[in-house]
Amino acid sequence: MIASTIVAVRWALADAWALARRGLVHWVRNPGMVAGVLAYPAVMVLLFGYVLGSAIQVAGGGDYREFLMPGMFAQTMAMGVVSTMIVVAADAAHGVTDRLRVLPVSRAAPLLGRCLADMVNGTLELAILAGCALVAGWSWHRGPAAALAAVGLLLALRLAMVWLGIWLGLGLSPQGAQAAWMPVLPVTFLSATFVSPAQLPGWLEPVAAWNPLSATVTACRDLFGNPGVAGDGWAARHALELAVAWPVVIIAVCAPLAVRRYRRLDR
């Protein structure tokens, strides 16, 4: 029994890695997508850091670009849900998912492979954006251990968005998935990404304070040693705990739903 379980796990991991490599090869062979990923961080740093940043005051004082960058890191991780949805919806619509069903492939491999490929993409996007941020003058001030902890929180948010994207992508058409950025983008702004929730209108402040993105942003600012006053509410005072809890809750909800929806595609 144990031996057969070990063989099944090794089979699933080997197939998942093969499908993850397929996703990475498609990403590399899509020059438009690669150019977009490379250009987006530079454009956002220039737009918000240099054009709009001079008009925004940091609550509690401090350099706005140092305040901004943790928010942009988290926003990039959150927006990854759209790219995951697009790829998953395209595979389902173009028959790739059906083809995998009739091949001798582990049933767990397609979802695990998609998850692994998107995590690699997300890590590269974060590295590129961090490089742009360093050029713009951003830095971390609390040592490598705290900085790595912040990176871990950002990747945990990306992992949660991957499973959310897989679940939603399996139920959307390719056209619907490509339009998903429209509702996702405002959600990333209704948070502590670009300004402190305390600087928003009173009725928006609790929405922004309890946005899962705000917890990651606030915790990362603290771990990086960057300026920013999130407020004195419960969510702001427990940002680190929430930055861990929100991705765990999202994965716990979305991963089973994604698996259930994928199995129903087989019928």
N, C-alpha and C positions, 0 to 999 in steps of 0.2 A: 504493500500500500504506500509506504513512504517512498520507496524507489520509484514507483509510477508517478507519484506527485512531483518528485524532483525532476523526472524526465519531462513532465508536462510544463513545469515552470521554465525549464531551460528551453524547451521548444517555443513557448510563448515569447520569451525574451529575445531569442534568436530571430523569430519572425518579426517581432516589433522593431528590432534594430534594422532589419532589411527594409521595412516599410518607412522607417524614419529616414533612412538614407535616400529613399525615393523622394520623400518630401523635400529634403535638403537639396538634392540634385535639381528638382523642379524650381526651387527658389533661386539657385545660382544661375540657371539657364533662362531666367526671366529678367532681362536687363531692366525693364521698366520698374519692376518691383524693387530690385536691388537699388536702382537709382533713387527711388522714392524713399527707401529706408535710410540711405546715406544722406539725402538732402534734407529730410524732415527735421532731424535734430538741429542742423546748422541754421535752417530757416527760423525755427521756433526760438532758438537762443538769440538770434539777431532781432527778431520781431519783438519779443517780450522783454529781453534783457536790455536792449539798446534803444528801441523805438518807444515802447509803452512804459518801460521801467522807470524812466525819469519822471513820469507823472504819478507814480504810485509810492505811497509812503509805507514803510514797514512798521507795523504795530510794535512798539517797544524799541524802535530804532534799529539801525544796521543796514548793510549793503543789500539792495534789492536783488541783485543777481545771486548772491549767496542764499537769500531767502527763496528765490525762484527755483533753483535747480532741483532740490528734493521734490518739489511739486511736479516738475517736468519729468523727472525720473518715473514717478508714480503714474502720471498721466500716460506716458509711453507704454508702461506695463498694462494699464487698463485698456488702452485703445487696441492692444493686441487681440482682444476678443473679436474684433471685426475681421481681421485677417484669418483667424481660426474658423470663423463662421463661413467665410467665402470659400475656403479650401474644402471644408467638410461638405458644404452644400453642393459644390461643383462635382466632387467625387460621387455623391449620391445621385445627382442628376445625370451624369455622363456614364453611369453604369459601372464605375470602378468598384463601388461597394458590392454590387451584385456579382461582379467577376471574382472578387475575393471570397465571396460566399461559396463558390463552386470549386475553388482551388483548395489543396490540402494545407491551409493556413490556420494557425491557432485562432480560435474565435476571439481571444482577447487581444491579439496582435494589432489589428487595425486601429483601435482606440489608443492603445499604449504607444504605437508608432507615431500617431498624430501628436500625441501629448509630448513625446520626446523631441520630435522635429520642431514643434513650436517653442519648446523651452530653449532649444539651441538658438533659434532665431531671436527669441526674446533676450537671451544673454548677450548676443552680438549687438542688438539694438541698444541695450543698456551700456555696453562698453563703448560704442560709437558716441552716444550722447554724453557719457562721462568724459570722453576725450574732448568733445566740443566745449563742455563746461569748464574743463581745466584751462583750455585756451582762453576762455572768456573771463577767467579770474576766480572761478569757484574753487574751493578746496575743502577738505575735512580737517578738523582740529582736535579730535579726541582719540587719536591713535588708530592703528590698523584694525584692532579687534572690534572696536565700536563701528568702524566703517564697514567691516565685513558683516557685522550683525545687521546693519542697515541694508546692505545688498541682499542679505538673506530674506529680509522682510519684503523687499521689492520683488524678488523672484517668487516668494510665496504668493504674493498678489497676482503675478503673471500666471502661476500654476492654477490658481482659482479661476482666472479668466479663460484659461485654456479649456477647462472642463465646462464652464458656462458656455463657451463658444461651440464646443462639440455638441452639447445638448441642443442649443438653439439652431445650429447649422443643420442638424439632421432633420429639422422640421421646417426649414425655409427653402425657397427656390434660390438659385444663384442670384437672380435680380434682387430678391428681398434681402439676401445677405449683404450684397454690395451697398444697399441703401441703409444698412444698420448703423453706419457711423453717425447718421443724423440724430437719432435719439441718444446715442452713447456720448457724443461730444459735449452736449449741455450738462450731462451728469458729471463729467470730469471738471467742469467749471463751477458747479454748485458744490464746492468743497473748499479745503484750505490750500488748493493748488496755487492760485495766483494772489489771493489776499487772505488775511485772517478772517474766519467766520464772524468774529466780533465786529468787523468793518462792514458787514452786509446788513441790509434792512432787517428789522427785528423778526419778521415772520420767516425770513430765509435762514437766519442764523442757526436754529436747531436742525434744519434740513442739512445744511453744510456740515455742522458739527458731527452729526451721526452718519454722514456719508462714509462708507468703508474706506474710500480713498483718503479722507481727512486723517483717519487714524494712522495709516501708513506714512503719509506726508509728515504729520506732526512728530511721529516717532523717529523718522529718518532725520528730520531737522535736529532733533535732540541728539541722536547718535553721531551725526556728522559734526555737531557743534556749530550749526548755522543759525542765524537769527530767526526769530519768529515767535509771536505770542499767540497761542491758539485760543485763549480764553480761560475762564475759571470754572466751566461746567464739568460735569462728571466725565463726559466723553473726552474732553481735553486733558483732564488730570490722569486718565487711565488710557492714554493713547497707545502706549506700548502693548498693554494687554489686549486692547481691541485690534491692534495691527496683527497680532497672532491669531486672535479668535475669529475675526471676519473671514480670512481665507480658509480656515478649518471648517467653518460653518458652510461656506459656499461650496467647497469641495464635497463635504458630507451630503449636501442636498443634490448638487448637480451631477456628480459622478454616477450615483445609482440611476438617476433619471436618464442620463446619456446612455448607459448600458441598456436600460429597459427600452429606450427608443430604438437603439441599434438592433436589438433582438427582434423588435416588431417589424423592422425593415425586411427581415428574413422571411416573413410570412407572405 
